[in-house]
Amino acid sequence: MFSLINPDGTVRDRLPVTLEEMRGLYADMVEARAYDHKCMALQRQGRLATYAPFEGQEASQIGAAAALRADDWVAGTYRDAALMWRSGYPWRLLIAGRTGDERGGSPPDDVNVLPPSITVGGHMIHAVGLAWAEALKGSDRVALTSFGDGATSEGDFHEAMNFAAVYGTPTVFLCQNNGFAISYPRSEQTISESIAMKADGYGMPGVQVDGNDVAAVLTVTREAIDLARKGGGPSLIEAVTYRLGPHTTADDPGRYRDEDEALAWRERDPLQRVRLLLERAGGWAPDWQEELETKATTRIEEAVAEAEALPEPNLEEMFGRMYEEPTGPLQDQLDEAGNE
Amino acid sequence: MSEVTLAQSLNGAMDTALGSDERVVLLGEDIGRTGGVFRITDGLLDKYGEKRVFDTPVAESGIVGAAFGMAIAGLRPVVEIQFLGFSYPAFDQIINHVARIRNRSNHRFTAPMVIRIPFGGGIGAAEHHSESTEALYAHIPGVKVVVPSTPSDARGLLLAAIEDPDPVVFLEPIRLYRAVKEDVPDLYYTTEIGRLRVEREGDDITFISWGAMIKETRAAATALEEAGWSVEVLDLRTLSPLDHVGIVTSARKTGRVVVVHEAPRTGGLGGEIAAIIQEGALYSLLAPVRRVTGWDTVFPLKRSEGHYLPNVDQIVSAAEEILEA
């Protein structure tokens, strides 16, 4: 498994990431964690619908997103808010989506990040089509798709991997192996030694990386993206990480996992090791930490306020979103609904 | 103007689309080298090359899902699935993604794409090759479902479907691919989606059908006309959105309606059409709306097809019952 930073913050090898970049990645992870904690709290207050936390997976998401160019495509899941945000999707829209508002699914025009896929696995092939179209149009944009270990059991994984390899599309497959698909452990999901090794069968490179090591994730994702952008085709990255929280706010992990295991993973926390590294290198101080946290909290609070200030969704919009122009029968139904 | 079959007309429409819009690409199993199992894309790979026409691995969900990504990124993919019975692996992509991305993203991302699927029986094919499950697709909000039954509609509707800003499931009646010939303009033209075609005007009774059953419906109308009745025949052409106005207008005029479809009766579109008629034309009706349909059985293999497919006599009998009522 490729890694660069040990859990105690010491560096395994020469770090191909500058100190300034590490500080930026750390700041992003702090902000992402603040978002995650805020959403858990909002859900408990009944202000969000079900929420799927990503705590513990910040390095996988921020590291991968940091390797992308601003105009690249991203197709992720309901647990990828950090990845989406770091790729340009505003917090306020992510929150709006979780309050149960379709307007949250509409990122700004220059952000090529699809709203999250809720069904498991169906979106991986979309990143193949997106990348394929870009290659056909002669652009050098790539598409990254993120999914969990559970999704690799779906037939969709096979079809997406195979299509990408057959047509050599510039697609990066990022599997965040977080140990569980709701309650079902990775060890039972597949008896394959790793998920990364599945890439072999499709004829594409596969790499397993410490998903709690932001520098390592950034490095392998950069390599995969460089390869794709140069016409070298798709790659599979397995980021080995751990979902510290529940599957969603509707779940109780105590029913299926040993909490000692979760505690042990807390020792491998993706933020902590970067803080230790920065501290050692003289790039961290308590007041900077405080500044980061204050800034993150302020931004998230603003985003929450903006999301909650969206006007009540209206009937016309619900009908109007189905087609570019409402069909005749739909228009009739809108009239009927409006009269009730 | 050339006299062409429905199959040739579809081929010509894709040729025209590929030639006039560089965003159009074709994807499907065996559509390139062999021109597709029904040869509908014959010659297009040679003419437009391997960056426009793609033979794909055997994976219907993958084909539709990849085309969906292409559509979001600005291309206009036209997908071929070999048979309606093979489309179900792609059903998840269609109902969960293709039909919903406009809604999910509040118009920010859209999937202007066409999913062409040959459908219907009567050709003595193997299991799964004769399905008429169009109601499954017509039930999905967010897609349109189109069924041509004539060569000129085939061209106009396919070009309209390719132009459409929303996804279209385009069902092609296998039995009619080479059974009908018609003069079709070589021009670029579109036929409006969502409007039925009055195939024949009449006053005593309305026949409503689509796809391959138009042939039997037409023959039944001719038989009744020989017996002195005046029959109106509607070819729906679009199953979603249904042309409520066209259906109700005709029902009000004749007061008697027979709906003919090959699909199983229960949950088939005949029930929906009957409901539209009773909501919009009940007081003009002179008799109950009749359905002549396939049975609620699996579409049978070759030797039993005759037991399943609605025939001219059944349509005539159903019509006579309500004409005499």
Interface residues (C-beta under 8 A of the other chain):
Chain A: W73 A75 E102 R103 G105 S106 P107 D109 L114 P115 S117 T119 G122 H123 I125 H126 A127 V128 G129 L130 A131 W132 A133 E134 L136 K137 A143 G155 D156 E159 A160 N162 F163 V166 Y167 E317 R321 M322 Y323 E324 T327 G328 P329 L330 D332
Chain B: V25 K51 F54 T56 P57 A59 S61 G62 G65 A66 A67 F68 G69 M70 A71 I72 A73 G74 L75 P77 P89 D92 Q93 N96 H97 I101 R102 N103 R104 S105 N106 H107 R108 F109 T110 P141 G142 K144 P165 D166 G194 S240 P241 L242 D243 H244 V245
